[in-house]
Amino acid sequence: DVSLMAHLPNSQIFLPGSALEFETFFRESYKSKHINYFRLTENPHGIAIPQEDIKVGKAITIREGVDLTVLTTGSALRNCHEAVEILEHKGISAEIIYLPTFKPFDSNAVRKSIMKTKRFITVEELSAQDGVYNAVLRSIIGLGGVTGKQKAIIDFLRTYGSYSDLQNAAGLSTNHIVQDATD
């Protein structure tokens, strides 16, 4: 859905992970001349973000770090936040860049963070074919010595269970993120 909408000219894509984010983006974009697409979640991330930090097209730095950049969107922020706390106990300082707006994409914030850490991992509940990872790659063209990994939906999930079960099946759980960040 996000990939398809991204190809439409004059579209904006929002992946809010909380009611506050949705309300802020909806109010800001309601009277715009854009096609506004909101991908809503039944599982809010639960991370407190000041309303003044929620702006169309702007990434939000949730946590500063120097060893690894974790880029995420929507409700996946919760698992990323938990994973980064575990990584800190392992001596890895990870920065979390949260992207509640997919289009317009904040390439500058992404590039700035990855220039600092030289390592990144994207964690997204989007298709591995055309999501955050691809947008990040476009943002860092020309940067040398950078390594990255992608955690995304590789194939259609053919299973049932709780939200946590589905995240685990897709490889998006906190433990999967920690494992990929330490490999």
Backbone bond lengths (Angstrom), bond angles and torsions (degrees), N, CA, C in turn:
res aa  C-N    CA-C-N  psi(-1)  N-CA   C-N-CA  omega(-1)  CA-C   N-CA-C  phi
1 D - - - 1.457 - - 1.530 111.55 -
2 V 1.343 116.84 -45.64 1.466 120.97 -178.31 1.530 110.11 -66.88
3 S 1.307 116.93 -43.26 1.462 120.61 179.02 1.529 110.89 -60.30
4 L 1.305 116.12 -45.44 1.461 120.68 179.75 1.531 110.78 -61.55
5 M 1.311 116.54 -48.40 1.471 120.54 -179.24 1.529 112.02 -63.63
6 A 1.326 116.80 -33.30 1.466 120.74 -178.65 1.525 111.93 -64.64
7 H 1.329 116.21 -24.96 1.457 119.60 -179.60 1.528 113.12 -80.40
8 L 1.316 117.32 -11.17 1.464 120.01 179.03 1.522 110.03 -80.74
9 P 1.331 116.40 126.58 1.458 118.38 176.91 1.531 110.28 -61.28
10 N 1.296 115.86 148.79 1.460 121.93 175.76 1.527 113.06 66.75
11 S 1.330 117.45 23.49 1.459 119.56 178.52 1.527 111.12 -100.87
12 Q 1.307 115.02 152.87 1.465 123.33 171.93 1.524 106.08 -125.59
13 I 1.342 115.76 139.17 1.456 120.33 -177.73 1.518 109.25 -124.35
14 F 1.321 114.81 125.73 1.458 121.79 -178.61 1.520 109.86 -116.86
15 L 1.327 116.32 134.11 1.457 123.04 178.32 1.521 108.46 -123.88
16 P 1.323 117.42 64.65 1.462 120.33 -175.94 1.527 111.48 -68.32
17 G 1.307 115.06 142.20 1.458 120.68 178.44 1.507 112.69 -108.32
18 S 1.332 116.69 9.38 1.464 120.95 178.21 1.522 109.07 -153.61
19 A 1.318 115.12 162.30 1.467 120.78 178.35 1.528 110.75 -64.10
20 L 1.339 117.14 -37.40 1.460 121.22 179.40 1.529 110.75 -62.56
21 E 1.319 116.54 -43.04 1.463 119.77 178.76 1.529 110.05 -62.74
22 F 1.329 116.66 -46.69 1.464 119.45 179.29 1.519 110.83 -58.03
23 E 1.324 117.05 -49.47 1.467 120.35 -177.94 1.524 111.12 -60.69
24 T 1.316 116.91 -43.74 1.466 120.91 -179.02 1.524 110.84 -62.98
25 F 1.328 116.71 -48.45 1.466 119.87 179.97 1.524 111.76 -65.95
26 F 1.315 116.74 -39.88 1.462 119.79 -179.43 1.526 110.23 -62.37
27 R 1.325 116.61 -47.44 1.468 119.95 179.95 1.532 111.47 -62.58
28 E 1.339 116.36 -40.10 1.459 120.32 -177.01 1.538 112.01 -71.97
29 S 1.315 117.62 -29.65 1.461 120.03 -173.39 1.529 114.41 -106.00
30 Y 1.323 117.30 -7.46 1.462 121.59 -172.81 1.526 113.18 -52.98
31 K 1.307 117.41 -46.98 1.469 120.46 -175.28 1.528 112.41 -97.22
32 S 1.320 116.39 12.04 1.471 118.58 178.72 1.529 109.47 -74.09
33 K 1.271 115.62 165.46 1.463 121.52 179.54 1.532 110.98 -91.60
34 H 1.340 116.68 16.55 1.459 121.83 -178.28 1.526 111.74 -94.01
35 I 1.317 114.90 161.12 1.458 121.45 166.24 1.525 104.40 -83.81
36 N 1.308 117.75 114.90 1.467 121.73 -176.59 1.518 109.80 -103.95
37 Y 1.335 115.04 122.96 1.456 120.88 179.18 1.530 108.79 -116.77
38 F 1.318 115.40 127.07 1.462 121.66 179.03 1.522 108.75 -115.12
39 R 1.320 116.52 121.56 1.466 120.54 173.83 1.523 106.00 -100.40
40 L 1.322 115.08 108.61 1.461 120.83 -173.62 1.522 111.01 -94.43
41 T 1.318 115.22 156.24 1.458 121.49 -179.58 1.521 110.12 -121.09
42 E 1.303 115.12 150.06 1.466 120.70 172.07 1.522 110.53 -90.90
43 N 1.325 116.99 -3.06 1.462 122.71 -173.82 1.525 110.56 -127.34
44 P 1.328 118.13 80.68 1.461 120.07 -179.18 1.528 111.36 -60.27
45 H 1.338 114.68 150.59 1.467 119.73 -176.28 1.523 113.65 -72.14
46 G 1.319 119.23 -25.46 1.461 121.61 176.86 1.520 115.51 77.44
47 I 1.322 118.33 10.61 1.466 122.29 178.83 1.526 107.98 -94.93
48 A 1.315 116.77 128.45 1.471 120.84 -179.76 1.530 110.22 -73.43
49 I 1.318 115.20 121.99 1.464 121.57 176.77 1.523 107.05 -124.24
50 P 1.341 117.51 125.51 1.466 119.23 178.59 1.538 111.11 -60.42
51 Q 1.322 116.03 137.01 1.457 120.39 -177.10 1.526 112.18 -57.32
52 E 1.320 117.70 -33.86 1.467 119.81 -178.87 1.533 112.63 -67.68
53 D 1.326 118.17 -15.88 1.466 121.80 176.99 1.533 112.49 -86.06
54 I 1.312 117.15 -11.56 1.470 122.11 -176.07 1.524 108.54 -91.56
55 K 1.344 115.56 104.47 1.458 121.22 -177.11 1.522 109.49 -136.96
56 V 1.313 116.18 141.43 1.466 121.39 178.29 1.527 109.20 -56.28
57 G 1.340 115.32 128.16 1.457 120.71 175.23 1.505 115.81 78.44
58 K 1.328 117.76 9.68 1.460 120.58 -177.84 1.519 111.09 -118.36
59 A 1.330 115.25 130.71 1.460 121.06 173.36 1.519 108.60 -74.17
60 I 1.320 115.98 157.10 1.465 121.50 178.91 1.523 107.78 -121.57
61 T 1.325 116.47 123.78 1.458 120.24 175.01 1.520 107.21 -81.65
62 I 1.325 115.99 110.27 1.457 122.05 -178.67 1.517 110.28 -82.51
63 R 1.326 115.37 -35.00 1.463 120.76 -177.27 1.525 108.05 -152.89
64 E 1.323 116.56 136.57 1.467 122.45 177.85 1.525 109.94 -83.65
65 G 1.320 116.46 147.70 1.454 121.87 176.78 1.516 110.04 -161.54
66 V 1.344 116.55 170.37 1.457 120.38 -176.60 1.530 114.52 -127.01
67 D 1.332 118.15 -14.65 1.463 120.51 -174.88 1.525 114.29 -98.45
68 L 1.326 117.33 -26.79 1.456 122.20 -172.34 1.523 109.38 -155.87
69 T 1.330 116.06 139.83 1.464 121.18 172.55 1.526 107.96 -105.51
70 V 1.328 116.34 125.74 1.456 122.52 174.91 1.525 106.33 -107.40
71 L 1.334 116.22 118.27 1.460 121.58 -178.52 1.515 108.53 -110.25
72 T 1.325 115.78 129.35 1.459 119.62 -175.61 1.513 111.00 -149.65
73 T 1.318 114.57 173.51 1.450 121.20 -179.60 1.520 109.59 -150.25
74 G 1.327 116.83 159.07 1.461 121.84 175.71 1.508 113.99 58.10
75 S 1.327 115.40 -146.67 1.465 120.84 -174.10 1.524 113.48 -70.71
76 A 1.334 118.59 -13.45 1.467 121.35 177.72 1.525 111.85 -64.38
77 L 1.323 117.12 -13.89 1.465 120.44 178.51 1.523 111.48 -57.40
78 R 1.318 117.79 -36.58 1.470 120.81 -178.31 1.535 110.81 -57.51
79 N 1.328 117.45 -53.01 1.461 120.36 -178.63 1.520 111.70 -64.99
80 C 1.314 116.96 -35.88 1.464 120.30 177.63 1.521 110.54 -63.79
81 H 1.313 116.36 -42.89 1.466 120.86 179.82 1.527 110.09 -62.11
82 E 1.329 116.62 -45.07 1.467 120.53 178.10 1.527 111.20 -63.53
83 A 1.324 117.00 -41.90 1.467 121.48 -179.74 1.525 111.32 -63.63
84 V 1.319 116.80 -40.75 1.466 120.65 -179.36 1.531 111.03 -65.63
85 E 1.314 116.81 -35.59 1.470 119.15 175.85 1.530 110.78 -64.48
86 I 1.324 117.29 -40.65 1.470 121.05 176.64 1.527 110.18 -65.08
87 L 1.327 116.74 -43.34 1.463 121.03 179.65 1.521 111.48 -61.04
88 E 1.332 116.66 -37.14 1.468 119.94 178.54 1.528 110.84 -60.80
89 H 1.324 116.70 -39.62 1.471 120.58 177.64 1.528 111.32 -66.81
90 K 1.325 117.12 -20.23 1.462 122.39 177.99 1.531 111.28 -94.01
91 G 1.323 116.33 5.04 1.463 120.63 177.83 1.517 115.00 86.13
92 I 1.325 118.11 16.63 1.470 122.35 178.97 1.523 108.72 -108.82
93 S 1.322 116.13 119.81 1.459 122.59 179.93 1.532 108.90 -91.73
94 A 1.323 116.58 106.27 1.467 121.01 -175.69 1.522 111.60 -109.34
95 E 1.307 114.55 137.77 1.461 122.40 175.90 1.525 107.70 -97.64
96 I 1.326 116.86 136.45 1.466 120.72 176.22 1.519 108.92 -107.68
97 I 1.317 114.93 120.75 1.458 121.64 173.48 1.529 106.75 -109.22
98 Y 1.312 115.31 117.45 1.465 122.41 -177.09 1.517 108.66 -100.72
99 L 1.330 116.17 130.78 1.461 122.49 -174.94 1.525 110.43 -120.47
100 P 1.329 118.41 78.13 1.464 119.56 -179.89 1.531 113.41 -73.70
101 T 1.338 116.30 -12.40 1.461 121.30 172.69 1.519 107.15 -111.82
102 F 1.319 117.12 120.84 1.460 121.09 177.73 1.530 111.21 -87.29
103 K 1.318 115.79 -35.22 1.457 120.93 176.97 1.518 107.88 -142.06
104 P 1.315 118.79 117.16 1.452 127.16 5.71 1.534 111.81 -71.90
105 F 1.326 115.23 146.77 1.456 123.02 -176.74 1.523 109.00 -97.43
106 D 1.319 117.19 133.61 1.464 122.12 -177.42 1.532 110.83 -85.06
107 S 1.314 115.56 75.18 1.472 121.77 -179.13 1.521 112.71 -60.64
108 N 1.322 117.24 -34.83 1.464 119.88 -177.99 1.522 111.87 -63.52
109 A 1.324 117.64 -46.27 1.468 120.63 179.94 1.523 110.92 -65.32
110 V 1.316 116.45 -39.53 1.462 121.42 178.81 1.522 110.06 -63.19
111 R 1.297 116.37 -49.95 1.472 121.58 -178.67 1.525 110.99 -61.29
112 K 1.324 116.78 -44.17 1.468 121.04 -179.33 1.532 110.88 -59.69
113 S 1.324 117.36 -44.74 1.459 121.10 -179.22 1.527 111.27 -65.92
114 I 1.318 116.71 -45.77 1.463 120.44 -177.08 1.526 111.24 -70.37
115 M 1.311 118.07 -30.92 1.469 120.28 174.20 1.524 110.12 -60.64
116 K 1.322 116.54 -35.02 1.463 121.81 -179.78 1.524 111.73 -74.32
117 T 1.331 117.98 -46.51 1.461 121.03 -171.44 1.535 113.89 -91.50
118 K 1.333 116.86 -27.48 1.468 123.56 -178.43 1.536 114.03 65.84
119 R 1.331 117.40 2.60 1.464 122.93 179.23 1.507 108.61 -139.88
120 F 1.338 116.64 138.79 1.462 118.11 177.85 1.516 111.03 -146.37
121 I 1.319 113.43 159.35 1.461 122.09 172.25 1.524 106.75 -140.78
122 T 1.326 116.02 132.29 1.462 119.94 175.53 1.522 108.12 -101.28
123 V 1.323 115.67 139.30 1.456 122.43 178.94 1.523 106.17 -128.68
124 E 1.333 115.05 113.71 1.462 118.95 -172.95 1.516 111.46 -146.95
125 E 1.305 115.49 144.09 1.456 122.01 174.94 1.524 108.90 -93.93
126 L 1.316 114.37 44.16 1.459 122.69 178.76 1.520 107.86 -122.93
127 S 1.313 116.33 170.93 1.452 121.15 178.49 1.525 110.65 -65.52
128 A 1.309 115.59 140.94 1.461 120.77 176.51 1.527 111.32 -67.27
129 Q 1.311 117.41 -12.80 1.459 121.17 -175.24 1.520 114.38 -77.44
130 D 1.335 117.88 -33.59 1.469 118.04 -174.56 1.525 110.56 -160.77
131 G 1.318 116.30 63.22 1.457 120.38 -177.67 1.515 112.41 -123.99
132 V 1.316 115.33 -142.04 1.462 122.13 -176.47 1.527 111.37 -60.49
133 Y 1.334 116.40 -43.22 1.469 119.97 -178.29 1.529 111.31 -55.10
134 N 1.310 116.82 -46.65 1.469 120.02 -179.99 1.523 111.64 -65.32
135 A 1.320 117.09 -38.47 1.467 120.39 177.87 1.533 110.29 -65.56
136 V 1.325 116.11 -38.03 1.470 120.19 177.29 1.523 109.71 -64.26
137 L 1.329 117.12 -45.80 1.470 119.82 179.61 1.525 111.45 -58.07
138 R 1.325 116.82 -40.89 1.471 119.45 177.10 1.527 111.11 -64.47
139 S 1.331 116.63 -31.70 1.464 121.10 -177.94 1.517 113.07 -73.68
140 I 1.329 117.34 -26.40 1.468 119.73 -173.42 1.526 113.26 -108.33
141 I 1.312 117.18 13.65 1.471 120.09 177.42 1.523 108.83 -53.15
142 G 1.312 115.70 130.67 1.459 121.27 178.67 1.514 114.78 95.91
143 L 1.324 117.61 -12.65 1.466 119.22 177.55 1.525 108.47 -81.16
144 G 1.297 116.42 127.86 1.461 120.46 179.26 1.512 111.94 -93.25
145 G 1.316 116.21 157.15 1.454 121.73 174.09 1.511 115.56 69.04
146 V 1.326 117.85 24.28 1.463 122.22 -178.48 1.530 109.29 -104.00
147 T 1.329 116.11 136.91 1.466 120.32 173.54 1.519 108.39 -120.08
148 G 1.332 115.38 148.23 1.456 119.31 -178.69 1.508 112.88 -147.73
149 K 1.330 114.87 157.84 1.463 122.46 176.78 1.522 108.49 -135.48
150 Q 1.324 114.02 156.05 1.456 120.63 -179.41 1.521 110.67 -122.30
151 K 1.328 116.06 130.67 1.465 123.99 170.36 1.520 105.21 -116.44
152 A 1.332 116.36 109.81 1.462 121.30 -176.65 1.520 109.03 -153.47
153 I 1.311 116.05 179.28 1.457 121.94 177.87 1.528 107.55 -79.42
154 I 1.318 116.01 108.25 1.462 121.59 -177.52 1.529 110.72 -76.48
155 D 1.292 116.02 -41.89 1.458 121.25 -176.70 1.527 107.50 -143.55
156 F 1.290 116.28 163.66 1.460 120.59 177.59 1.530 109.61 -58.33
157 L 1.332 117.06 130.88 1.465 120.80 179.51 1.519 109.38 -75.60
158 R 1.308 115.74 124.26 1.469 121.19 -179.21 1.520 109.93 -112.89
159 T 1.302 115.44 52.63 1.458 120.71 -178.49 1.526 109.11 -145.15
160 Y 1.292 115.72 167.62 1.454 121.85 178.43 1.516 108.34 -123.34
161 G 1.303 116.18 161.69 1.448 121.01 176.68 1.507 110.61 150.73
162 S 1.303 114.61 -170.92 1.463 120.78 178.41 1.526 109.50 -71.86
163 Y 1.303 115.58 169.94 1.463 120.62 177.04 1.529 109.87 -57.33
164 S 1.304 116.42 -42.46 1.464 121.64 178.50 1.537 111.07 -62.23
165 D 1.330 116.85 -41.75 1.468 121.06 177.46 1.531 110.79 -60.78
166 L 1.323 116.88 -42.80 1.455 121.21 -178.99 1.532 111.39 -68.13
167 Q 1.333 116.86 -38.55 1.464 119.87 176.01 1.526 110.17 -61.97
168 N 1.315 116.56 -42.67 1.456 121.07 178.89 1.528 110.61 -63.31
169 A 1.325 117.78 -44.42 1.466 122.09 179.64 1.526 111.68 -61.96
170 A 1.325 116.79 -33.43 1.466 121.53 -179.54 1.527 112.43 -85.86
171 G 1.341 117.50 -5.02 1.462 120.65 -178.33 1.512 113.38 78.34
172 L 1.346 117.41 25.49 1.460 121.76 -176.86 1.529 113.00 -110.40
173 S 1.325 117.72 12.92 1.461 121.03 -179.47 1.525 110.44 -74.05
174 T 1.312 115.84 165.27 1.463 121.51 177.31 1.527 110.60 -54.63
175 N 1.323 117.36 -45.99 1.471 120.56 -179.27 1.527 112.21 -62.78
176 H 1.332 117.64 -38.84 1.465 120.36 177.39 1.533 110.79 -63.67
177 I 1.315 116.72 -40.69 1.468 120.64 -179.63 1.522 109.23 -64.78
178 V 1.318 117.69 -46.87 1.474 121.43 179.09 1.519 109.93 -59.12
179 Q 1.327 117.20 -45.89 1.458 120.95 -179.02 1.524 111.70 -59.96
180 D 1.325 117.69 -46.74 1.459 120.01 179.29 1.530 112.39 -67.09
181 A 1.307 117.21 -32.63 1.465 120.62 -179.72 1.522 111.93 -72.79
182 T 1.324 117.18 -25.24 1.468 119.82 -177.70 1.528 112.93 -99.83
183 D 1.332 118.18 -7.74 1.480 121.13 177.92 1.514 111.22 -74.31
